């Protein structure tokens, strides 16, 4: 995607053997990149959300494994690197999926070939993610076009958290249909949930929509239901960090509440995701491990200070504890459909198997 006329992806390898990423912890006030040169730096980037978003976490983990093998590509080193990277973010299934995919190709190879093979496979994961997100955009844009033709006016889409190109390698999941529709000349406007506690909507979604020229308005998380009651939301499209084989959708905390409001007001609710976000080993969302993050993310907030520099301030009393669960699960009964790289299907095992018949076994 474009930033001030320059095309960017969120992650790319360098000739030096390092991997460069956009430092998302500094957005929207500062646009900076950071070079990852080791397993430890890759793990820290994932853990501290310098990179975030399920597909990008997977891509970064794949490159992190490759970085770990540059000096030692033994079986023991592979196992240790996988252990370290898997522990960084437990909920997003893309991370474990990418690590297993790379590890699978390394086993039969001579030690001397493993590092290069890992880098090559990480590159393939990135290229596939771009094409899958582009396809999600095509399929999802059809839904927006249909709503536009039915309503004969601007389509208002509500989203939650950031599931745009910053969450992936490029294009995004939930925002890919919006970009595709906007680029096709469809009049679309986005209600951007601020998405506390880390404000990924206000900081990241608003940043990239603005950079691409998509009309949008930032709202507090609790306003979505009111807007739906008054006919101001025509579609809800969210991303997913893990979707079960039965169609339950795990996404940034607060998604479930949006799904309830959408269901109550007859607003179609879709989750957009690539195949790497599908967890075929789980049938029920209640079995997904929910990540608990540092309470400081709730008790403190970062903004642009009077001096024009980012400042971090406390927003709750010193003596008040906080709970910071990062995700919730939206049951399949509240999901109108899943937008994948292969098309749109019902949020159910039967619906998913129509698009992925090879998983029936």
Steps between C-alpha positions, in 0.01 A plus 500: 500500500606862463637739760552848359530355152746224594396135483559303819447154634513438873799263485776426250846335501822693448811397308693518828305204638284713727124551473345848499158577648285807556509584871127514567548596864598850380202559271314720426728779621831366367563278198815298563643165399704259707745229396475157660829312503446213744250261650483712814422819308229329296342355815510839673342669196207257515464507878507880528279550194756679289339263251144378561205354316462125454641465144793735568580319824524178300726657237725653766524170686603325178776754444591481870562127463716569196699761691556251781665252265762728345775378733356174631245299302504184711185314598542628856522861383187462287309357795618781730415772248151358445444484876609862552292637213186300581500639854480863383126513410285195582165586340575572132523164324698641206813509716500128576388421143792689345757348736380147429499566127863614504611228741341233282720584202819525706501152650618304194759759395872502577587747775695719258189561286250570772542874558464584130202266471333665801543847350359380169197342667437813706504696176245264347275540804512876449422482128211263560361729769499794259310303236257353752421845640457637150248220432320571828470857378340391172245273668416747774467793261213315332308514829561874526396552138178304557416714802580815302269399215225399742518818706585733212719710730830498686572176685604535863725218622593459866822321588682421823871506586739506203466231236649698214830477320683582822366174646613298201781519245283715272133580425360362826200283583202704622624814324590330171135502381478868594813587303379297202157664511646850539744445213210377284317829553241375752399766751605344830557651844653325802403536865832434677473363854778651711558150645620541855726426670772536234292715265592304188196640324565864581875471451539248217174456309443875482863550396490261208150592383608864498817417310292323235235772483207294632232709678481401866398619845654387830245411769520381859455126535158530662340711226456219245175368648342844500597556136348164406175587676477815288575333167850645469679166457436288190766231551740390771825346378762389752814292483585188694797369697365145505184351350403147595400223264146554626494870407550671838704819457764613750598863448604810695302539821181694437416318178239284673313808620490638145364168376224507761402853401508409131282195560249704700475761224506274195840625380707242306813402693796348313846385602777514237791259527748294296533124524796536739263640765277191493570258784376165374601332826234685702125473454393738776609853583492432874816289456709792370767629738436869566812711543528705819720804447666753730243701701707811423338505156169571676624733770710716266448659160733661246417819312661804346598744772498880502863501390409304188662177620335173602434478874376216718263587786310308767119513473386302808570540872835371622330248729261354240595165346414422138422188296625490141364207300588567137234298314145371517309237301197572284286185465416389148128570547577874500720490187327560166792360304876453469689679223800292394738491206279233343172687540227566756348217700277435798670504840470126550693183438280423200553849361876482538518154344323635191803725447762260640377149406852362543459546878203263522725212604 
